[in-house]
Amino acid sequence: MRLVRAENLGYSLGARDLLLGVDFELRHGDRVALVGRNGSGKTTLLRLLAGELEPHTGRLLFGPGVVLARTRQEPRFGGETVGEVLRQGFARLERMEARLTELETRLADPETYSAWEALHAHFEAAGGYTREARYRAVLGGLRFAGREDEPATRLSGGEARRLELGRALLAAADGLLLDEPTNHLDAPMRAWLAGFLGEYKGGLLFVSHDRWFMNRLAAAVAHLERGRLTVYPGDYDAFRSARAEREAQALRAWQNWENRRRELEASLEQARRWAHSSEKQAVRKRALETRYEKLLAEEPPKPERAGRGVRIRFPATPGPERVLEAAALEKRFAGRRLFRVENLTVRRGERIALVGPNGAGKSTLLRLLLGELGSDDPAGFVRTGPGVRVGYYDQKLSGFDENLTLFETLHRLVGDKEAHNLLGAWLFPYEAQFKRVADL
């Protein structure tokens, strides 16, 4: 069953074309990973398919009665509790249930009975009788068990994203449009989500940068590049292989064309020099000009070099051998010890990854090391070496002045030229560098 079809879809942001002639169809049972560079238009395509945006060109065709659920990267909640937000996903089932109850008062009528029977089958297939079991599964899988009565507004950014994901998973939707669903999930939660979605019977389109997750779930990969969408069958590894071969073929085709063009151009230049010598040479020149014009009209697209990853150089600076020392760092919440670090030394040149399940206290430990929080053990201390400067990247980006532009934010640190260069390297075109941080 077709859920949604995009035909010749186009969408622009100002003078920039995000989507150009996109054709795509999501059907019941599809498992499609949507990939592309940051800023290529993946979230915009999800919003179009969800009916939240109107395309500038082309059209969207939705199957009759189809309901699609989409996750948002920045969810906002009102005064609901965690459990109430999750149960919002049952709204469709509750409407069906109310309609079934209404029809049950008139089952003696054959037409009413037929309508009840069809709706009941739909209700059952959508999980109407298993919703409580799924609710409990989502609570446990996304680690909200025991937190059902907690206000949703108290959740961290990552927890809010997980709650938004849980609501979508419970929505009894015909199709799921998931925007980077594994963000803020640790390894056990990723594995749980892959298993949960593996049993989902509807259509699934998900944006991801998670290679393991895509290989586990995707039966096709839709690649969005320079506004064009190309769908490859198979998982992510199959897509990588097929794309590399496709690009190699395109490069060979263009190189063959370019060789023919150069050869013909050289022959044409020679013919033009001799065209005045005889009628035969003049005829040859005109024939070559015709062939050359035809060849130019047949020019294949020139493959573009794959975008290089961002490379930032950190110049060596003099500094102490011991960058940071800490001891007796402890944090407790509600009488429970979250963690304790007896001793920690970070030496010059070391690269240390801090890992652990969500809620283990990784961000809290970083804030202790920064001095933003104090240790619950009075003997705890953190010392940085002489002249050490610390840079910190947090999940909530709390260090930004949202009234400044992107350029002003970096200009204060590195000057004009370097600010423009850094923003460009991070895929902010020149005109976007003068947006306010709040408008991102």
C-alpha positions in Angstrom: 0.0 0.0 0.0 1.3 3.4 -0.9 1.6 5.8 2.0 3.0 8.9 0.3 4.4 9.7 -3.1 6.5 12.8 -4.1 6.4 13.7 -7.7 8.9 16.2 -9.1 9.2 17.9 -5.7 11.0 21.2 -5.4 11.7 23.4 -2.4 13.9 26.5 -2.0 15.2 28.6 0.9 15.7 32.0 -0.6 18.0 31.7 -3.6 19.1 28.2 -2.6 17.4 25.2 -4.1 17.2 22.5 -1.5 15.2 20.0 -3.5 15.1 19.7 -7.3 12.7 17.3 -9.0 12.6 14.8 -6.2 10.6 11.6 -6.9 10.1 9.3 -4.0 7.5 6.8 -2.7 7.1 5.3 0.7 5.1 2.1 0.9 3.8 -0.1 3.7 6.7 -2.3 4.9 9.5 -0.1 3.4 12.7 0.4 5.4 14.5 3.4 3.9 17.5 5.3 5.4 17.8 8.9 4.2 21.4 10.1 4.0 23.2 13.2 2.8 25.5 16.0 4.1 24.3 18.3 6.9 22.2 21.0 5.3 21.4 19.0 2.2 17.6 19.1 3.0 16.9 15.8 4.7 14.8 17.3 7.5 13.0 19.5 5.0 12.1 16.5 2.9 10.7 14.7 6.0 8.6 17.8 6.8 7.3 17.9 3.3 6.4 14.2 3.4 4.7 14.7 6.7 2.5 17.5 5.2 4.0 20.2 7.4 5.4 22.2 4.5 4.0 22.9 1.0 6.3 22.1 -1.9 7.2 25.0 -4.2 7.0 22.7 -7.2 5.7 19.3 -7.8 3.1 17.5 -5.7 2.5 15.1 -2.8 0.0 12.2 -3.0 -1.1 10.6 0.2 -2.8 7.2 0.5 -6.5 7.4 1.7 -6.6 7.8 5.5 -2.8 7.5 5.9 -1.3 8.8 9.1 2.4 9.5 9.3 4.3 10.3 12.6 7.4 12.4 12.5 9.9 13.1 15.2 11.3 16.6 15.7 14.9 17.5 16.6 13.8 20.2 19.1 10.6 18.9 20.8 8.7 21.2 23.1 6.3 20.0 25.8 3.7 21.8 27.9 2.8 20.8 31.4 2.4 17.1 30.7 4.2 14.3 32.5 6.4 11.8 30.8 3.7 9.2 30.8 1.1 11.7 29.4 3.4 12.6 26.5 3.9 9.0 25.6 0.2 8.2 25.8 -0.5 11.0 23.4 0.7 8.5 20.8 -2.5 6.5 21.5 -4.8 9.3 20.3 -5.6 7.6 17.0 -6.3 4.3 18.7 -8.5 6.1 21.2 -10.5 7.7 18.4 -11.0 4.3 16.8 -12.1 2.8 20.1 -14.6 5.5 20.7 -16.0 5.0 17.2 -16.2 1.2 17.8 -18.1 1.8 21.0 -20.5 4.0 19.2 -21.1 1.4 16.4 -21.6 -1.4 18.9 -25.0 0.1 19.9 -26.3 -0.5 16.4 -24.8 -3.8 15.4 -28.2 -5.3 14.4 -28.0 -3.1 11.3 -26.0 -5.1 8.6 -24.3 -1.9 7.2 -23.3 -0.9 10.7 -21.9 -4.3 11.5 -19.8 -4.3 8.3 -18.4 -0.9 9.3 -17.7 -2.1 12.8 -16.0 -5.3 11.5 -13.7 -3.3 9.2 -12.8 -0.8 11.9 -12.3 -3.5 14.4 -9.8 -5.3 12.1 -8.0 -2.0 11.6 -7.9 -1.3 15.4 -6.5 -4.8 16.1 -3.9 -4.5 13.3 -2.8 -1.1 14.6 -2.1 -2.6 18.0 -5.2 -1.5 19.9 -5.1 -4.6 22.2 -1.3 -4.5 22.7 -0.9 -0.8 23.5 -0.2 -1.2 27.2 2.4 -3.8 26.5 4.0 -1.5 23.9 3.8 1.4 26.4 5.7 -0.6 29.0 8.2 -1.7 26.4 8.9 1.9 25.3 9.2 3.0 28.9 11.8 0.4 29.6 13.6 0.5 26.3 14.1 4.3 26.4 14.8 4.3 30.2 11.7 6.2 31.4 10.5 3.4 33.7 9.6 4.8 37.1 9.6 8.4 35.7 6.1 8.4 34.3 4.9 11.2 36.7 7.9 13.4 36.1 7.1 16.7 34.3 8.4 16.6 30.7 9.7 20.1 31.0 12.3 19.0 33.5 14.0 16.6 31.0 17.4 17.4 29.5 17.6 18.0 25.8 18.7 14.4 25.1 15.9 13.0 27.3 13.3 15.2 25.5 14.5 13.8 22.2 14.0 10.3 23.5 10.5 11.1 24.8 9.6 12.5 21.4 10.8 9.3 19.8 8.8 7.2 22.2 5.6 9.1 21.5 6.1 8.5 17.7 6.8 4.8 18.3 3.4 4.5 20.1 1.5 6.5 17.5 -0.1 3.5 15.7 0.9 5.4 12.5 1.0 3.9 9.0 4.4 5.3 8.5 7.2 6.7 10.7 9.5 9.6 9.6 12.3 9.6 12.1 15.0 12.3 12.2 18.2 10.9 13.6 16.5 8.6 16.1 19.7 7.2 17.6 21.0 10.6 18.7 21.2 10.6 22.6 20.8 6.8 22.7 23.6 4.6 24.2 24.4 1.2 22.8 21.8 -0.8 24.6 19.1 1.6 23.7 20.2 1.6 20.0 19.9 -2.2 20.0 16.5 -2.1 21.6 15.3 0.5 19.1 16.5 -1.5 16.2 14.7 -4.5 17.5 11.5 -2.6 18.1 11.5 -1.0 14.6 12.4 -4.4 13.1 8.9 -5.6 14.2 7.1 -2.5 13.0 4.9 -3.3 10.0 4.4 0.1 8.5 6.6 2.2 6.3 9.8 3.6 7.8 11.9 6.5 6.5 14.7 7.6 8.9 17.6 10.0 8.7 20.8 8.6 10.3 24.5 8.9 10.4 24.7 5.6 12.4 26.3 3.0 10.1 25.5 0.1 12.4 21.8 1.1 12.7 21.4 1.6 9.0 22.9 -1.8 8.2 20.6 -3.4 10.8 17.4 -1.8 9.5 17.6 -0.4 6.0 16.4 -2.3 2.9 17.1 0.8 0.8 19.2 4.0 1.1 17.9 7.3 -0.3 20.9 9.7 -1.0 20.2 13.4 -1.1 22.9 15.4 -2.9 22.7 18.8 -4.5 18.9 18.7 -4.4 18.7 15.3 -6.2 17.5 12.1 -4.5 18.8 8.7 -5.7 17.5 5.5 -4.1 19.9 2.5 -3.8 18.6 -1.0 -2.9 20.2 -2.7 0.1 21.7 -1.6 3.4 24.3 1.2 4.0 27.3 -0.9 3.0 25.6 -1.9 -0.2 24.9 1.8 -0.9 28.5 2.8 -0.3 29.7 0.2 -2.8 27.0 1.0 -5.4 27.6 4.8 -5.1 31.3 4.4 -5.5 30.8 2.3 -8.7 28.2 4.8 -10.0 30.6 7.7 -9.4 33.5 5.8 -11.1 31.3 5.1 -14.1 30.2 8.8 -14.3 33.9 9.9 -14.1 34.9 7.5 -16.9 32.0 8.7 -19.1 33.0 12.4 -18.5 36.7 11.7 -19.1 35.9 9.9 -22.4 33.7 12.8 -23.5 36.4 15.3 -22.6 39.1 13.4 -24.5 36.8 13.3 -27.6 36.1 17.1 -27.2 39.8 17.9 -27.1 40.6 15.8 -30.1 37.7 17.3 -32.1 38.6 20.8 -31.0 42.2 20.3 -32.2 41.0 19.0 -35.6 38.5 21.9 -35.9 41.3 24.5 -35.2 43.4 22.9 -37.9 40.5 22.8 -40.3 39.8 26.5 -39.7 43.4 27.4 -40.6 43.1 25.6 -43.9 39.5 26.4 -44.7 40.4 29.2 -47.1 42.7 27.0 -49.2 40.0 25.0 -51.0 36.3 24.3 -51.1 37.1 20.8 -49.8 38.7 22.1 -46.7 35.8 24.6 -46.2 33.3 21.7 -46.3 35.4 19.7 -43.9 35.5 22.7 -41.5 31.7 23.0 -41.5 31.2 19.3 -40.9 33.6 19.4 -38.0 31.8 22.4 -36.5 28.5 20.5 -36.7 30.0 17.5 -35.0 31.6 19.7 -32.3 28.3 21.5 -31.5 26.6 18.1 -31.3 29.3 16.8 -29.0 29.0 19.9 -26.7 25.2 19.3 -26.5 25.9 15.7 -25.3 28.2 16.7 -22.4 27.5 14.4 -19.4 27.4 15.8 -15.9 30.9 16.4 -14.6 31.3 14.5 -11.3 32.1 16.7 -8.4 34.8 15.8 -5.9 33.3 14.3 -2.8 33.2 16.9 0.0 36.2 16.7 2.3 35.6 16.5 6.0 36.3 19.5 8.1 39.9 19.8 9.1 40.9 22.1 11.9 44.5 22.6 13.0 45.3 23.0 16.6 48.7 24.7 16.7 51.1 23.4 19.4 51.3 25.7 22.3 53.7 25.5 25.3 52.1 24.2 28.4 52.5 22.1 31.5 53.0 18.3 31.4 50.1 17.9 33.8 47.1 19.6 32.2 44.5 18.7 34.9 44.5 16.8 38.2 41.4 15.9 40.3 40.6 13.7 43.3 37.6 12.7 45.4 35.1 13.9 42.9 31.7 12.6 44.0 28.1 13.4 43.1 24.9 12.3 44.8 21.3 12.7 43.8 18.3 11.9 46.0 20.7 10.1 48.5 22.1 7.9 45.8 25.8 8.0 44.7 25.9 8.8 41.0 29.6 8.3 40.7 32.9 8.8 42.5 36.3 9.5 40.9 39.2 8.9 43.3 42.0 10.2 41.2 42.3 11.6 37.7 45.3 13.1 35.8 45.2 14.4 32.3 48.6 14.8 30.7 49.7 16.9 27.8 48.9 15.2 24.5 46.4 12.6 25.9 43.1 11.8 24.2 40.5 10.4 26.6 37.0 9.2 25.7 34.4 9.3 28.5 31.8 6.6 28.0 28.9 5.1 29.9 25.2 4.6 29.7 22.8 7.6 29.6 22.3 8.9 33.1 25.6 7.6 34.4 26.8 11.2 35.0 29.2 11.9 32.2 28.0 15.5 31.6 27.9 16.1 35.4 31.5 14.9 35.7 32.6 17.3 33.0 30.9 20.2 34.8 32.7 19.2 38.0 36.0 19.3 36.1 35.1 22.7 34.8 34.3 24.0 38.3 30.6 24.6 37.4 29.6 22.1 40.1 31.3 21.2 43.4 32.1 17.7 44.7 29.8 16.3 47.3 32.9 15.1 49.1 34.5 18.2 50.8 37.9 16.8 50.1 37.4 16.9 46.4 39.4 19.2 44.2 40.2 20.0 40.6 43.5 21.8 39.6 44.5 22.9 36.1 48.2 23.4 35.2 49.7 26.9 34.8 48.4 28.8 31.8 45.8 26.1 30.8 42.8 27.3 28.9 39.8 25.0 28.7 37.3 24.8 25.8 33.9 23.3 26.5 31.2 22.1 24.2 27.9 21.3 26.0 24.7 19.7 24.8 22.6 22.8 25.4 25.0 25.2 23.8 24.5 27.4 26.8 27.6 29.5 26.1 26.1 31.4 23.2 24.6 34.8 23.1 21.6 34.2 20.9 21.4 37.9 19.9 24.8 37.8 18.2 25.3 36.7 14.6 27.3 33.6 13.8 30.1 35.9 12.5 30.1 38.1 15.6 30.3 35.0 17.8 33.5 33.8 16.2 34.9 37.2 15.3 35.4 38.0 19.0 37.7 34.9 19.3 39.7 34.7 16.0 39.2 37.9 13.9 37.6 38.6 10.5 39.2 36.2 8.0 39.5 33.2 10.3 35.9 33.6 11.4 34.7 33.5 7.8 36.9 30.6 7.0 35.8 28.5 10.0 32.1 29.2 9.3 32.6 28.3 5.7 34.3 25.0 6.7 31.3 24.1 8.8 29.0 24.6 5.8 27.7 28.1 6.6 27.7 30.0 3.3 28.7 33.7 3.5 25.1 35.1 3.6 24.2 32.7 6.4 27.0 33.9 8.6 25.1 37.1 9.4 22.1 35.3 10.9 21.5 35.5 14.6 22.3 32.4 16.6 18.7 32.5 17.8 17.5 32.1 14.2 19.3 28.8 13.6 
